[in-house]
Protein backbone atom coordinates (compact mmCIF):
# COMPACT_ATOMS: atom_id res chain seq x y z
CA UNK A 1 0.00 0.00 0.00
CA UNK A 2 1.26 3.46 -0.90
CA UNK A 3 -0.08 6.37 1.16
CA UNK A 4 0.25 10.10 0.59
CA UNK A 5 -1.47 13.36 1.53
CA UNK A 6 -2.29 16.28 -0.74
CA UNK A 7 -2.77 19.78 0.64
CA UNK A 8 -4.66 20.91 -2.46
CA UNK A 9 -6.18 19.49 -5.64
CA UNK A 10 -3.34 18.29 -7.87
CA UNK A 11 -2.63 16.25 -10.97
CA UNK A 12 -0.92 13.13 -9.62
CA UNK A 13 1.06 10.38 -11.32
CA UNK A 14 2.19 7.27 -9.47
CA UNK A 15 4.18 4.90 -11.66
CA UNK A 16 6.32 1.81 -11.09
CA UNK A 17 9.46 0.99 -13.10
CA UNK A 18 11.78 -2.02 -13.19
CA UNK A 19 15.57 -1.69 -12.88
CA UNK A 20 15.87 -1.31 -16.66
CA UNK A 21 13.60 1.76 -16.57
CA UNK A 22 10.59 0.07 -18.15
CA UNK A 23 7.24 1.16 -16.77
CA UNK A 24 5.52 -1.92 -15.33
CA UNK A 25 2.47 -0.27 -13.73
CA UNK A 26 0.60 3.02 -13.60
CA UNK A 27 -1.15 3.25 -10.25
CA UNK A 28 -2.54 6.80 -10.53
CA UNK A 29 -2.75 9.18 -13.45
CA UNK A 30 -5.14 12.05 -12.93
CA UNK A 31 -6.41 14.85 -10.71
CA UNK A 32 -7.00 14.08 -7.03
CA UNK A 33 -8.71 16.09 -4.29
CA UNK A 34 -6.93 17.28 -1.13
CA UNK A 35 -6.63 14.80 1.72
CA UNK A 36 -5.18 11.40 2.49
CA UNK A 37 -4.95 8.79 -0.25
CA UNK A 38 -4.06 5.07 -0.09
CA UNK A 39 -3.24 3.17 -3.26
CA UNK A 40 -2.95 -0.62 -3.31
CA UNK A 41 -0.13 -1.87 -5.52
CA UNK A 42 -1.02 -5.37 -6.72
CA UNK A 43 2.29 -6.74 -7.98
CA UNK A 44 0.78 -10.07 -9.07
CA UNK A 45 2.55 -11.24 -12.18
CA UNK A 46 5.73 -9.27 -11.56
CA UNK A 47 8.91 -11.20 -10.79
CA UNK A 48 10.72 -10.69 -7.51
CA UNK A 49 13.18 -7.84 -7.63
CA UNK A 50 13.89 -4.17 -7.12
CA UNK A 51 11.43 -1.62 -8.47
CA UNK A 52 11.20 2.16 -8.42
CA UNK A 53 7.97 3.97 -7.60
CA UNK A 54 7.81 7.55 -8.88
CA UNK A 55 5.30 9.96 -7.33
CA UNK A 56 4.59 13.27 -9.09
CA UNK A 57 2.15 15.93 -7.85
CA UNK A 58 2.36 19.27 -9.59
CA UNK A 59 6.04 20.33 -9.50
CA UNK A 60 6.87 17.93 -6.64
CA UNK A 61 8.30 14.50 -7.39
CA UNK A 62 9.86 11.69 -5.41
CA UNK A 63 11.21 8.27 -6.34
CA UNK A 64 11.31 5.41 -3.85
CA UNK A 65 13.01 2.03 -4.20
CA UNK A 66 10.90 -1.00 -3.29
CA UNK A 67 11.74 -4.68 -3.08
CA UNK A 68 9.09 -7.18 -4.16
CA UNK A 69 9.48 -10.84 -3.23
CA UNK A 70 7.22 -13.62 -4.52
CA UNK A 71 6.27 -16.45 -2.22
N, C-alpha and C positions, 0 to 999 in steps of 0.2 A: 504494500500500500504506500502511495506517495501522497503526502499531505502538504498543503501550502495555504497561506492566507493572503488575500488581496485587500488592499486598503481602498481601492476604487475600481470601477469597471475597467477591464483591460482585455486586449486581445492576447490570448495565451496559447503557447505551443509547448507541448510536452512530448518529446520524441526520444526513442531509444535506438542506439547504434551499436554495432558489434565492433571488435577491435580493428577491423579493416575499414571502418568508417561507413559501412552500409547501414542504411536505416532499416531496422527490423520491426519497428512498431511506432505508430502515432497514437498517443494516448489522449491528447487533447489538441484541438486545432480550431479555435474560435474565441468569441467574446464571452467572458464570464463576469458575473456580478461580484461586488465586494463580499468578503466574508471568508470563512474557512471552507476548504475543498479537500476531498479525499478521493484519490483515483486508484482503482485496483489495477495492478499490472499483472495480467494473466500471461505468464511466460510459457504456457503449454506449447510444445512443439519446438521450442528453442533449445539448442544444446547447452550443456553446462559451460560456463565460461565467464569472462569479464565483459561487461557491457557499460555503456555510457548513457546516462539519461540527461538530456539537455532541456532545461526549463527556460522559457522566454516569456516575459510579460512586459509589453511596452519596450522601453530601452534597457530594462534589466534582463540579464541572463546568467545562468549558472549551470555548470556541468558537474555531475556527480558520477563516480565510479561505483558500479554495483557488481556483485558476484552472484551468479545464479548456479545452483547445483541441483541436478536431477536426482531423484531417488533411485 
